[in-house]
Amino acid sequence: MMKFLNSSTCWKEFSVSELFELKKGESLTKKEMIEGNTPYIGASERNNGLTHFVGQAPNRKGGEITINRTGSVAHCSYQEVDYFASENIFSLKPNFEINLNIGIFICVILNQAKYKYSYGRTLNTQRILDIKLPLPVDINENISFEEINLFMNQLKDPSTDINKIKRSLISNNVIELPPTSEWKEFLLSELFEVSGTKTTPKKKLLEIGQGIIPYISTKGTNNGVDGYYDIATEKGNVITVDSATVGSSFFQESDFSASDHVEKLTPIGFELNKFNAQFILTILKQEQFRYGYGRKFNQKRIANTMLKLPIDANGNPNWQLMEDYIKSLPYSASI
């Protein structure tokens, strides 16, 4: 009988610092490189991070996870053999017995956190050590490496029904939403105050210098983040909307500064959090096809957007249901 990671599997969060020892790479210029057989791992997300083969001796042992600190920031790869770690990566040396299955499994989970970082936010040691990893555990709340190995072996087995695995990953505990015919439409302006953000020019940011506060732009990726600086002009717990291009929208949990054409949605009469915000964003993204460079998602169009939402007994948006639904989804701990 096949065993899959499913709703009966218990999960627990572990910090990277609990599981790994972090090591820095070393500088090796192109002039210093000699041709050879040692894998040279750089800050690339392609080819498992391999950028060259060098003649220098390996400086790290196999059985480690590498994580890019520049370039493709925060991308992780599993290194099965001894290698040379460049100065642009960190190495995670496990304090447990690791193999290819476990290494790849952990890399997949770590790579889900990549969106939090960008070229403007170079990873440092503390940020890596603080990353949380949700992992399957046994009845003693220890990591169930046996279950991970079994699951990964099934993925490699050509006789495995992949669709069955996909179905098994859908938690049986997912909260059931009422049919959409029982939902109600609301003007976005009924739920949020729609307003502009204060534009912070790039020139001013360069004068202030890099920091830890996100700078939100009209980018449609990386949660809209276009660098990190030492200035905040807007409060967090709002949704930002790009009004210059295709109307990309993101939840901003922390305080931030912003570029031109970034609008913000401040909740009216309810508490916005990363869970109910994710529910709203999923619906908002369905509106993006209506907009583009020729038809901008301006404040008036944002305010007049209709959102169809599940409601409570009083006909108001059921924020708690939306939050609980998102929390019940598989891997919701990674949001």
C-alpha positions in Angstrom: 0.0 0.0 0.0 1.4 3.4 -1.0 1.9 6.0 1.7 1.7 9.7 0.8 2.2 12.9 2.7 -1.4 13.8 3.3 -3.9 15.2 5.8 -2.9 12.6 8.4 0.7 13.8 8.3 1.6 16.1 11.1 3.9 19.0 10.3 6.0 21.2 12.5 8.1 24.3 11.8 11.9 24.2 12.3 14.3 27.1 11.9 17.3 26.6 9.7 19.5 27.3 12.7 18.0 24.1 14.4 18.9 21.9 11.5 22.0 23.3 9.9 25.4 24.9 10.5 25.9 27.8 8.1 29.2 28.2 6.3 30.4 31.0 4.0 32.0 30.4 0.6 35.4 31.6 -0.6 36.5 34.1 -3.2 38.0 32.7 -6.4 38.6 35.1 -9.3 38.4 33.9 -12.9 42.1 34.7 -13.1 42.8 32.3 -10.3 40.7 29.5 -11.7 42.4 26.5 -13.3 40.6 23.9 -15.3 39.8 20.7 -13.5 37.1 18.4 -12.2 35.8 20.1 -9.0 32.3 21.5 -9.3 32.3 25.3 -8.7 29.0 26.4 -7.3 28.0 30.0 -7.9 24.9 32.1 -7.4 22.8 30.6 -10.2 19.5 28.8 -10.2 20.4 26.8 -13.3 22.3 23.6 -13.5 22.1 23.0 -9.8 24.3 26.1 -9.2 27.1 24.7 -11.2 28.9 27.4 -13.2 32.4 25.9 -13.8 34.7 22.9 -13.1 37.9 24.0 -11.5 41.2 22.4 -10.6 41.2 23.7 -7.1 40.5 21.3 -4.3 36.9 21.2 -2.9 36.3 23.5 0.0 33.0 21.9 1.0 31.8 18.3 1.4 28.9 16.7 -0.5 25.6 16.3 1.3 25.1 20.0 1.8 22.5 22.5 0.6 23.8 25.7 -1.0 21.8 28.9 -0.9 22.5 32.0 -3.1 23.2 35.2 -1.3 23.4 37.3 -4.5 22.3 36.8 -8.1 19.3 34.4 -8.0 18.9 35.4 -4.4 17.8 32.6 -1.9 17.7 29.9 -4.5 18.7 26.5 -3.0 20.3 23.5 -4.5 21.4 20.2 -3.1 25.1 19.3 -3.6 25.6 15.5 -3.6 29.4 15.5 -4.1 32.3 17.5 -2.8 32.4 21.0 -4.4 34.0 24.5 -4.3 31.6 27.0 -2.7 32.0 30.5 -4.2 31.8 33.7 -2.1 28.3 34.3 -3.5 26.7 31.4 -1.7 26.3 30.0 1.7 26.5 26.3 2.5 24.1 24.6 4.9 25.8 21.6 6.7 23.1 19.4 8.2 23.3 18.2 11.8 21.3 15.1 10.7 21.9 12.3 8.2 21.0 13.6 4.7 20.6 12.0 1.3 19.5 13.1 -2.1 15.8 12.6 -1.3 15.9 14.6 1.8 18.1 17.3 0.3 15.8 17.9 -2.6 12.7 17.8 -0.4 14.1 20.5 1.8 15.3 22.6 -1.2 11.8 22.6 -2.6 10.4 24.0 0.7 13.2 26.5 1.1 12.7 27.7 -2.5 9.1 28.7 -1.6 10.6 31.5 0.5 12.5 33.1 -2.4 9.9 35.7 -3.1 10.9 37.5 0.1 14.3 38.4 -1.3 15.6 40.3 -4.3 18.7 41.8 -5.7 18.2 44.7 -3.4 18.0 42.5 -0.4 21.2 40.4 -0.1 20.8 37.5 2.2 22.8 37.7 5.4 23.5 34.9 7.9 20.8 35.8 10.4 18.1 36.0 7.7 19.0 32.5 6.6 19.2 31.1 10.1 15.7 32.5 10.9 14.0 30.9 7.9 11.2 28.5 9.0 10.8 25.1 7.4 7.5 23.2 7.8 8.5 19.5 7.8 6.6 16.2 8.5 7.1 14.8 12.0 6.4 11.6 13.8 4.5 11.2 17.1 7.4 12.5 19.1 7.5 15.6 16.9 10.8 14.6 15.4 11.4 15.0 11.6 10.0 11.9 9.9 12.9 11.3 7.4 11.5 7.9 6.7 8.2 9.4 5.5 10.1 11.9 3.3 12.3 9.2 1.8 9.2 7.1 1.0 7.4 10.0 -0.6 10.3 11.0 -2.7 11.0 7.4 -3.8 7.3 7.1 -5.0 7.9 10.2 -7.1 10.7 8.5 -8.9 8.8 5.2 -9.4 7.5 5.1 -13.0 4.6 3.0 -11.8 3.4 5.7 -9.4 0.2 7.5 -10.2 1.3 11.1 -10.0 -2.3 12.3 -10.1 -3.0 10.2 -7.0 -0.1 11.8 -5.2 -1.5 15.3 -6.2 -4.8 14.3 -4.8 -3.2 13.0 -1.6 -1.5 16.3 -1.0 -4.9 18.0 -0.9 -5.8 18.0 2.7 -9.0 16.3 3.7 -9.3 19.0 6.3 -9.7 21.8 3.8 -12.7 23.9 4.9 -15.6 23.7 2.4 -16.8 27.1 1.1 -20.5 27.6 0.4 -21.4 27.6 -3.3 -20.6 30.9 -5.0 -24.3 31.4 -5.8 -24.6 32.1 -2.0 -21.9 34.7 -2.1 -22.5 38.4 -2.3 -21.0 41.2 -4.4 -19.3 44.2 -2.8 -17.8 47.3 -4.3 -14.1 47.4 -3.4 -14.6 50.9 -2.1 -17.1 49.5 0.4 -14.4 47.3 1.9 -11.3 49.5 1.4 -10.2 53.1 1.3 -8.5 53.4 -2.1 -5.7 56.0 -2.1 -2.3 56.7 -3.5 1.0 56.2 -1.8 3.6 58.8 -1.3 6.1 58.6 -4.2 9.7 58.2 -3.1 12.0 58.9 -6.0 14.9 56.5 -6.7 17.4 59.4 -6.3 16.2 59.9 -2.7 16.5 56.2 -2.0 20.1 56.2 -3.2 20.9 59.1 -0.9 19.3 57.3 2.0 21.0 54.0 1.3 20.0 50.3 1.5 18.3 48.9 4.5 15.6 46.5 5.5 12.4 48.3 4.6 10.8 47.1 1.3 10.4 49.6 -1.6 7.3 48.7 -3.5 7.1 49.4 -7.3 4.8 48.5 -10.2 6.7 45.2 -10.7 4.4 42.2 -11.2 6.8 39.8 -9.4 8.6 39.5 -6.0 5.6 40.9 -4.2 6.2 44.2 -6.0 9.5 44.7 -4.1 12.3 46.6 -5.9 14.9 46.8 -3.2 15.2 47.5 0.5 16.1 50.9 1.9 16.1 52.8 5.2 12.8 54.7 4.7 9.1 53.9 5.3 6.4 56.2 4.2 3.4 53.8 4.4 2.0 51.5 7.1 1.8 47.8 6.5 -1.2 45.5 6.5 -2.5 46.9 3.3 -2.9 45.7 -0.3 -0.9 47.5 -2.9 -2.1 47.8 -6.5 -0.1 48.7 -9.6 -2.0 51.4 -11.5 0.6 51.9 -14.3 0.6 48.5 -16.1 -1.5 45.4 -15.5 -2.9 46.0 -12.0 -0.7 43.5 -10.1 -1.7 43.4 -6.4 0.1 42.2 -3.3 -0.3 42.1 0.5 2.2 44.2 2.3 2.6 43.0 5.9 5.2 45.4 7.0 5.8 49.2 6.6 7.2 50.2 3.2 8.0 53.0 0.8 6.7 53.1 -2.8 7.3 54.3 -6.3 4.9 56.3 -8.5 1.6 54.6 -9.6 1.4 52.3 -6.5 -2.1 52.6 -5.0 -3.0 51.2 -1.6 -6.1 49.5 -0.2 -6.7 50.2 3.5 -9.3 48.0 5.1 -12.5 49.6 6.4 -14.0 48.1 9.6 -12.1 44.8 9.6 -8.6 43.5 10.3 -6.6 42.5 7.2 -4.1 39.8 7.6 -2.0 37.6 5.3 -4.6 34.9 5.2 -7.8 36.8 4.3 -5.7 39.1 2.1 -4.6 36.0 0.1 -8.3 35.1 -0.4 -9.0 38.7 -1.7 -5.9 38.8 -3.9 -6.9 35.5 -5.6 -10.2 37.2 -6.6 -8.5 40.5 -7.5 -6.1 38.8 -9.8 -9.0 37.6 -11.9 -9.6 41.2 -12.8 -6.0 41.7 -14.2 -7.0 40.5 -17.7 -9.1 43.6 -18.1 -6.2 46.0 -17.8 -2.9 46.7 -19.5 -0.7 49.6 -20.6 -3.6 51.0 -22.7 -6.2 50.7 -20.0 -4.7 51.4 -16.6 -6.2 50.2 -13.3 -6.6 53.7 -11.9 -8.1 54.6 -8.5 -11.6 55.1 -9.9 -11.6 51.7 -11.6 -10.1 50.1 -8.5 -12.8 51.6 -6.3 -15.6 50.4 -8.7 -14.3 46.8 -8.9 -16.8 44.3 -7.7 -15.7 41.5 -5.4 -17.9 38.5 -4.9 -17.3 37.1 -1.4 -18.7 34.5 1.1 -20.9 36.2 3.7 -22.0 35.6 7.3 -25.6 35.4 8.6 -25.9 39.2 8.5 -24.9 39.5 4.9 -21.4 40.9 5.6 -18.2 39.5 4.3 -17.2 36.4 6.3 -13.6 37.4 7.0 -13.1 34.6 9.5 -14.3 31.9 7.0 -11.9 33.3 4.4 -9.0 33.2 6.8 -9.8 29.7 8.1 -10.2 28.5 4.5 -6.7 29.7 3.5 -5.2 28.3 6.7 -6.7 24.9 6.0 -5.0 24.6 2.6 -1.8 22.5 2.3 1.4 24.4 2.9 -0.5 27.4 4.2 2.2 27.7 6.9 4.5 28.9 4.1 2.4 32.0 3.3 
